[in-house]
Amino acid sequence: MSKKKGVSAEIQLHEVIANIDLLNELKNGYLTVDAELARLKEMEGDCEDLVASAAMSDWSISELDLPQVSDDSLDQVGGSSVPDDSASS
């Protein structure tokens, strides 16, 4: 299974468990629909902010469009990269 599918399956599992817990709490009278709806509405904005910040910071240096430098261009610009001992004699 790919990492992406594994993460997706884990998210789905957490969602199912949360739904089961929620329904049990509602059934047993530990909370009301209105109270839970208000709590989830408050969480929604925080979650949206986290998703947006994660999407913005999800990059790697390999995705940057950097100029490529070849050995030939180094020789043309700065001379040979091997020191010339004859110049110091």
Contacts in CASP RR format, 6 or more apart in sequence:
PFRMAT RR
TARGET T0000
AUTHOR 0000-0000-0000
METHOD contacts of the structure
MODEL  1
MSKKKGVSAEIQLHEVIANIDLLNELKNGYLTVDAELARLKEMEGDCEDL
VASAAMSDWSISELDLPQVSDDSLDQVGGSSVPDDSASS
1 9 0 8 1.000
22 36 0 8 1.000
25 31 0 8 1.000
25 36 0 8 1.000
26 32 0 8 1.000
26 33 0 8 1.000
26 36 0 8 1.000
71 81 0 8 1.000
74 81 0 8 1.000
75 81 0 8 1.000
END
